[in-house]
């Protein structure tokens, strides 16, 4: 790729990522005046990118906030202890390395060949929560991106029997910490391109080895296949996470199904329905038609043609 074209592509990527991070921050009120933000830096592409973009936004933000990088050294054999300090010092970013031997705990508790990520993440999370509270940080920034959120949705759906994902902003169960995920709107492939271009000193996680049979890897492969075969599907899935209709599901704790009762006090207005409503009812009461079908001039006049057209969308 010619140098000028590569530069143009890189600049577009930077603007897109910064815009998406800025939108996520605004949409979920992630950062407020006077915030002291603990940026969790693992040494992977995601957390490097998060810190880099937050530093850039900090210079132009309408509110004043502090950034403080924290890394948890879990005492994995061969862990390069000098990489992160050298990198952060080159940026003049204040930081702290927490040394906690969670590696030995995980290896002792989890049988050989079993997935270690669950216990490892719980130990790591507890350590970081405690440090944030002890040092007065108002927010904890994590590097999870859009793909992580979608993968978590399907992990919970397929393996946990729950319809939940990973929120861009979360208050811990004990209400003592607020987590934010500034990369919530960013695609992993964009983050990978950005990290490659910036040449971050990546530190691989060797605690769990390759663990090729991880459930998350299976979900990631499924989504990658979908993205290739059905362009736009991943975007629709993420949009669905942001547009939930509790009355169309089956959770009694979110919607009061038991108290539903007839109410015929309002006159029947079926004759005033538009084509979109009739089509939805004819095909599937729980299915929302794509926006293209709502344009009246594009709606066919016969029911047979209507159903055939919609069938072709699936």
N, C-alpha and C positions, 0 to 999 in steps of 0.2 A: 504494500500500500504506500503510495507517495506520501512524503512527510507532511505536506500541507493538508492532504486529505485525512491523514491519521490525526493530525492536530485538531482539525475540525470535528472529527468524530469524538475525540476525547473531550473536547470542550462541551459538546452536546451532552455527553454522558454526565459530566460534572454538573451541568445545569439541571439535568433531569433528576439526578439523585438529590441535589440540594433542594430543588423544588418539592420533591416528594417528602423529604424529611421535614421541610418547613410546613407543608400541608398537614402532615401527621401531628406535628407539634401544636399547630393552631386548632385542628379538629378536636383534639383530646386535651387541650390545655396542659400539655406536658411540662412546659417550662414557664415559671412565673418570676416576677421581680424578686431578686434576692435569693433565688434558689442556690443551694450548694449541691451540685450533682456529682455523685460518685459514678464514674464511668468504668464499668467492669471490662477489663482488657484481658482476653485469654491468650492472645498471640495469634488468633486466627483472622482470616480475611474480613469477617463480619465486624468484629469489634474494632479492628484497625480502621475500617471504613467509617464506622460510626463516630469514633473519636475525631478523625480527620474532618468530617463534615460538620460536626458540632463546633470544632475549633474555627472553621471558616464562618459558620453562621454567627458565632459569638461576637465576631468583630462588627457585624452589621445589625445585630438584633436590637429591637426597640426596648428590650428589658435587659437589666444587668444580672448576670448569673456567673457562678464559678464552676469550673470543671476540674475534677481531681481524679486521676487515673489510679485504679486499684487492680492488682493482679494477685491471684491466689496460687502460690507455689505449692502444689500438692505432693511434692517430693517424688515425682516419677523418676525412675532411673534414667540417666542421660539427659535430664531436662537442662537446657542451656540457660542458666540463671543470669547471664550477663546481657542477653539480647534485648529484653524489654527495658531495663534501666538505661542502656546506652541509647536506645531509640527515643525514649521519653526525655532524656536529658538533652538530646539534640534538638528537641522541639521546645525545650524549657517548660515542659508540662509538669506540674507538681504530681507526685505519685507516691505510692506505698506498695511494697510487696509483702503480702501476708504469707507467712510460712506455716503450713499445717499439713501434717503427714496423713492425708486422707487416703493416699495410695495403699498404704499397708492395711488400713481398715477395710477398704473395698476388697482387696485380695484375700483377706482373712475370712470375710463374711460370705462373699459370693463364690459358689463352686466354679471350678475351672470349666470354661466353655459357656457359662451362662452370661447373660447381658449384665454389664456393670453400670450402664448409664443411669438407671433409676436411683440407686444408692449414691452414686457419685454426685449426681445433681443435687440430691437432698442435702448431703454433707456440705457441698459447695455453697448452696443457697443459705443454709443456716449460718455458715461462717461469715458470708458477705452481709447478711441482714444484721448480725450482731455488730460488725465493724461499722456499718452505716449509722446505726443507732448510737453507738458509743461515741462517734465523732461528729454527730450533729448534722449528717447529710439529710437533705430534705427529699431527694429523689435518687433512685438507683437506676442507671441507664444500662439496658441489656441490648445485645446486638442481634436479636432475632429479627428476621425479615419476613416478607410476605409469604414466601414458600414455606418457611417454618410454621407459620400460622395455619396454612392450608393443610400441611402434612399432619399437624397436631389434630386438626378437625377429623381427618380420616382415621388416625390412630385411635382416637376416642370412640369413633363411630364403629369401626371394625373390631377392635379388640377390647374396648371398655364398655360398650353399650351406652355411651353418653353422647349427646349432641352438644359438644363444647369445643372451643379452639384455644387460642392464646391471645388475650386481649392486648391492645396497644398500650393500655394503662391499667394498672392493677394495684389495689391496696391489699397488703398481706393479711392473712387470716387474723393475726393478732392486732391489726390496724396500726402497727408501729412503723411501717415502711410503705412507701409508694414506689412501684416499679414503672418505668416507662420504656417503650420500645420505639425509638425514633425511626428505625428502618422498616416499620410496619408496612409501608406502601412500596417498598423497594424490592425488585426482583433479584433473586440470587445470581442470575447470569450477569446482570448489570454490576452487581457488587464484585463478582469475580473479575470482570473486565477492568473495573476501577482498581482493584487490588493489584492486578498484574501490571497495569500502567504505572501505578505509584511505587511498585516494587517494595511492598511492605516485607519486613523480615518475619515471614510466617514461621510459627512454631507448631508442628503437628502434635495432636493429642495421641500419645502412645499407650495410655492407660488401658484402653480396651482393645488395642490391636485393631485389626481390620474389621472383625465381627461382621462378616459378610451377610449373616442371616438376621441382622437386626430388622425388626418390624418397620422401623422408619425407613430403612433402605428399600424395602419392598414397596412402601407407599411412594417414596420418591421416584422409583422406577415407573410405577403406575402413572403418576402425574406427568412424568417426562414423556411417556408414550401418548397419553391423552393430548398433551400440548402439540405433539407432532401431527397426530391424526385429526384432531379437532381444534383448529386455531380459535382462540377466544374462550375456550371452555374454562381455563384456569381463571381468567378474568371474571367470568360469570360466577364461579365458585366463591371468589373473594367478595364479589358484590353481594352474594347471598348472605355471607357472614355479617354484612353491614345492613341487611334488610330482613329482619326476622319478624314473622307473623305468629305470635304465640297462639292465637285462636285457630290457626290452621295446623297445629301440631297436636300433642296429646299429653301435655304436662299439666296436671291439675294445680300444681304450685304456681304456675305462671298465668293460667287463665281459669276462670271459674266456670267450668263446664257444667257442674252440678246444678247451678242456679239458673241455667238458661231456661227461658220460658217464652211462650208465644206472645207476640205483641202485634196485633192487627189494627192498632189504632190509626196507623198511617195508611192512607189510600194506596191501593195497588197501582204502581207506576210501571208495570211491565211493558206497557205499550210505548213508554218513553225511553226504554233501554236502547243503547246504541249497538252497532254490530259486534263490537268487541265483547260485550257481556254475553250476548246470545251465543257467540262462537265458543267462549270459554265454558259455558254451561253445557253445550252440546257435546263438546269433546271430553272435558274432564273438569269437574268442579274445583279441583285443587290446582289447576295448571294455569299460570298466567301466560297469555300469548305474547310472543315477541312484539316489540313496538311497531315493526313494519306492518303487522296485520291490523293495526288500529287505524290506518289511513283509509278513510271511507272510499275514496276513489279506487283503491287497490283491492277492496273486498269483493270477491266474486258474488254473483247473484243467486247461485244455486247451492244448496246444502251439500250436494255430492262433491262439487268442485272444492268447496271450503274445506271439507274434512280431508280430502286427498292432499291439498296444499299443506295443511298443518302436519299431516303424517310425514310428509317429505322433510320436515324440519327435524325429526327425531333421528 
